[in-house]
């Protein structure tokens, strides 16, 4: 196998290697495209998760503010309940003191006082009897005042007790709202924790993808450099073949020239006429 054949063989080998490397690079580029596409999707998901997380935090703050407001309202209601209970106990103590006067019929007392006063006015009574009636009227009026006060206190007691019941219902309603908001806050915190976990996983995946993309880009660059080196090597081989072919062509031309020169010398020795090419070859030194 001559040098030219060896060079052609090496060119075939280099060309095949270039083809293989281009196929490998194409596969790497396709893999790189897929990784970049996945990274874009992950970035989109990260953006959506961050926005969702921001909304959840805003909602959590709203719920916390609402909870604090309800706690303040509850404290106010509890304070009112304590004041109301104290007021109720005060009225209850007074009622206990005036318990016997509550059952006294006020209308009958008033009627009895009016009858006694009418007797004093209309009847001519002995002084002793009149003083007795006056004392009785005074006693009955004291009873009447205590009975009226007892009824007034009892009415206030009932009003305060109704107020206390209303406050307790209000407190129960606020407690229910607080429990409901606490449940909402618990759910929001769970949702936030889940979003954070998902966010961290996506961040890790994004980092993995960026690292893989970087390594893959380096591989593609390396393969491209190898391809360029092989293409350059192939060009050099073709150049060498061209040089060899050019050298062969010159040798062939030199051989033809030498044959023409020999023939021209033979013709001259025989005294024959020379052709233009033979004449030219006779005086040529290998150049036109």
C-alpha positions in Angstrom: 0.0 0.0 0.0 1.5 3.3 -1.2 1.5 6.5 0.8 -1.5 8.0 -1.1 -3.6 4.9 -0.4 -2.6 5.1 3.3 -3.7 8.8 3.3 -7.0 7.9 1.7 -7.5 5.2 4.2 -6.8 7.6 7.1 -9.2 10.1 5.5 -11.9 7.5 5.5 -11.2 6.6 9.1 -11.2 10.3 10.1 -14.5 10.9 8.1 -16.1 8.0 9.9 -14.9 9.3 13.3 -16.3 12.7 12.4 -19.7 11.1 11.5 -19.7 9.2 14.8 -18.8 12.3 16.8 -21.5 14.4 15.0 -24.0 11.7 15.8 -22.9 11.8 19.4 -23.0 15.6 19.5 -26.5 15.5 18.0 -27.7 13.2 20.8 -26.1 15.4 23.4 -27.7 18.5 21.9 -31.1 16.8 22.0 -30.5 15.8 25.6 -29.4 19.3 26.4 -32.6 20.7 24.7 -34.7 18.4 26.9 -32.9 19.4 30.1 -33.3 23.1 29.2 -37.0 22.6 28.5 -37.4 20.8 31.9 -35.5 23.6 33.6 -37.9 26.2 32.1 -40.8 24.2 33.3 -39.2 23.9 36.8 -38.6 27.7 36.8 -42.2 28.3 35.9 -43.4 26.0 38.7 -41.1 27.7 41.1 -42.5 31.1 40.1 -46.1 29.8 40.6 -45.2 28.2 43.9 -43.6 31.4 45.2 -46.7 33.4 44.2 -48.9 30.8 45.9 -46.7 30.9 49.0 -46.9 34.7 49.1 -50.7 34.5 48.9 -50.9 31.9 51.7 -48.7 34.1 53.9 -50.9 37.1 53.2 -54.0 35.1 54.1 -52.2 33.8 57.2 -51.5 37.4 58.3 -55.1 38.3 57.7 -56.3 35.3 59.8 -53.8 36.2 62.6 -55.0 39.8 62.7 -58.6 38.6 62.8 -57.6 36.2 65.6 -56.0 39.0 67.6 -59.0 41.2 67.2 -61.3 38.4 68.3 -59.1 37.8 71.4 -59.3 41.5 72.2 -63.1 41.3 71.8 -63.2 38.2 74.0 -61.2 39.9 76.7 -63.6 42.8 76.6 -66.6 40.4 76.9 -64.9 38.6 79.8 -64.3 41.9 81.5 -68.0 42.8 81.0 -69.0 39.4 82.3 -67.0 39.8 85.5 -68.5 43.3 86.0 -72.0 41.9 85.3 -71.5 39.0 87.7 -70.4 41.4 90.4 -73.4 43.6 89.7 -75.6 40.5 89.7 -74.2 39.4 93.0 -74.8 42.8 94.5 -78.4 42.8 93.4 -78.8 39.2 94.6 -77.5 40.2 98.1 -80.0 43.0 98.2 -82.8 40.7 97.1 -81.8 38.2 99.8 -82.1 41.0 102.3 -85.5 42.1 100.9 -86.8 38.6 100.1 -89.7 38.8 102.5 -90.9 42.1 100.9 -90.9 40.7 97.4 -93.9 38.5 98.1 -95.9 41.4 99.6 -98.7 42.5 97.2 -98.0 46.3 96.6 -101.6 47.0 95.5 -103.0 45.7 98.7 -100.5 47.7 100.7 -101.4 50.8 98.8 -105.1 50.1 99.2 -104.7 49.5 103.0 -102.8 52.8 103.4 -105.4 54.7 101.4 -108.2 53.2 103.6 -106.4 54.2 106.8 -105.7 57.7 105.5 -109.4 58.0 104.5 -110.5 57.0 108.0 -108.3 59.7 109.5 -109.7 62.3 107.1 -113.4 61.3 107.3 -113.8 59.9 110.7 -113.7 61.7 114.0 -111.3 59.4 115.9 -110.0 59.6 119.4 -106.4 61.0 119.5 -105.0 57.7 120.7 -106.7 55.8 117.8 -105.6 58.4 115.3 -102.0 58.2 116.4 -102.2 54.5 116.2 -103.5 54.7 112.6 -100.7 57.2 111.7 -98.1 54.8 113.1 -99.7 52.0 111.1 -99.7 54.0 107.9 -96.0 54.9 108.5 -95.2 51.2 109.0 -97.2 50.2 105.9 -95.4 53.0 103.9 -92.1 51.6 105.0 -93.1 48.2 104.0 -94.4 49.6 100.6 -91.1 51.4 100.0 -89.2 48.2 100.7 -91.5 46.1 98.6 -91.2 48.6 95.7 -87.4 48.6 96.1 -87.3 44.8 96.3 -89.3 44.7 93.0 -87.1 47.3 91.4 -84.0 45.4 92.5 -85.5 42.1 91.3 -86.2 43.7 87.9 -82.7 45.0 87.7 -81.4 41.6 88.7 -83.4 39.9 85.9 -82.2 42.5 83.4 -78.6 42.0 84.5 -79.0 38.2 84.4 -80.4 38.5 80.9 -77.5 40.7 80.0 -75.1 38.1 81.5 -76.8 35.4 79.4 -76.4 37.5 76.3 -72.8 38.2 77.1 -72.2 34.5 77.6 -73.8 33.7 74.3 -71.7 36.4 72.7 -68.6 34.9 74.3 -69.5 31.5 73.1 -69.9 32.8 69.6 -66.5 34.6 69.7 -64.9 31.4 71.1 -66.4 29.5 68.1 -65.0 32.1 65.7 -61.6 31.9 67.4 -61.6 28.1 67.2 -62.6 28.3 63.5 -59.8 30.8 62.7 -57.3 28.7 64.7 -58.3 25.7 62.5 -57.9 27.9 59.4 -54.5 29.0 60.6 -53.5 25.4 61.3 -54.5 24.4 57.8 -52.7 27.4 56.3 -49.5 26.6 58.2 -49.8 23.0 56.9 -50.3 24.3 53.4 -47.3 26.7 53.7 -45.1 23.8 55.1 -46.2 21.6 52.1 -45.5 24.4 49.6 -42.1 25.1 51.2 -41.2 21.4 51.0 -42.3 21.3 47.3 -40.4 24.5 46.7 -37.2 23.1 48.2 -37.6 19.9 46.1 -38.0 22.0 42.9 -35.0 24.2 43.9 -32.9 21.0 44.3 -34.1 19.7 40.9 -33.3 23.1 39.3 -29.8 22.9 40.7 -29.4 19.4 39.5 -30.6 20.4 36.0 -28.3 23.4 35.9 -25.3 21.2 36.9 -26.3 18.6 34.3 -26.7 21.3 31.6 -23.3 22.7 32.5 -21.6 19.3 32.2 -23.5 18.5 29.0 -22.5 21.8 27.5 -18.8 21.0 28.3 -19.2 17.6 26.7 -20.7 19.2 23.6 -17.9 21.7 23.5 -15.3 18.9 23.8 -16.9 16.8 21.1 -17.1 19.9 18.8 -13.4 20.6 19.4 -12.6 17.0 18.5 -14.7 17.3 15.4 -13.0 20.5 14.4 -9.6 18.9 15.0 -10.5 15.9 12.9 -11.9 18.2 10.1 -8.6 20.1 10.2 -6.7 16.8 10.1 -8.7 15.7 7.1 -8.0 18.9 5.4 -4.3 18.4 6.0 -4.6 14.8 4.6 -6.3 16.1 1.5 -3.6 18.7 1.2 -0.9 16.0 1.4 -2.7 13.9 -1.2 -2.9 17.0 -3.5 0.8 17.6 -3.0 1.6 14.0 -3.8 -0.7 14.1 -6.9 1.0 17.4 -8.0 4.4 15.8 -7.5 3.3 12.8 -9.6 2.0 15.1 -12.2 5.3 17.0 -12.4 7.3 13.7 -12.5 5.0 12.5 -15.3 5.5 15.7 -17.2 9.3 15.5 -16.6 9.2 11.9 -17.9 7.3 13.0 -21.1 9.7 15.9 -21.6 12.7 13.6 -21.3 11.2 11.2 -23.8 10.6 14.1 -26.3 14.1 15.3 -25.7 15.6 11.8 -26.4 13.5 11.5 -29.5 14.5 15.0 -30.7 18.2 14.1 -30.2 17.8 10.9 -32.2 16.0 12.8 -35.0 18.8 15.4 -35.1 21.4 12.6 -35.3 19.5 11.3 -38.3 19.0 14.7 -39.8 15.3 14.6 -39.5 13.0 17.6 -38.9 11.8 18.2 -35.3 8.2 18.9 -34.2 7.5 22.0 -32.2 7.1 20.0 -29.0 10.3 18.1 -29.7 12.1 21.3 -30.5 10.7 22.9 -27.3 11.7 19.8 -25.2 15.2 19.9 -26.6 15.8 23.4 -25.2 13.7 23.0 -22.1 15.2 22.6 -18.6 12.0 21.1 -17.2 10.1 24.5 -17.3 7.8 25.8 -20.0 
